[in-house]
Amino acid sequence: MDKRVIFDFEIEFTNGGGLQGQDFRLDIDGDDITDEELAKYIAEDMRLLMVGEVRILNKKIVFEKHKRKS
C-alpha cells in the first residue's frame, strides 16, 4: 500500500478572504510530509495567488493506494 496524508487546512489570502478544506487527501512519497511542504503543495496545485498564512490541522498519515496518476 502507498502512503497518503489526510488533513484539514485554512488559508488566508493577503488581499482578504480565505479558503478551508476538511479531510483533504494527498498522495505522498516517503513516510511523512511537513506542514510547510503541504502548504506549498496546496497553493501550487490549486494555482492560488496572494496566499498569506496557511494552517495545517489534524494531519495523519494513512496507508491507501494512490489515486492520482504521476
Helices and strands as residue ranges (DSSP letters): E 3-13, E 18-28, H 35-45, E 51-63
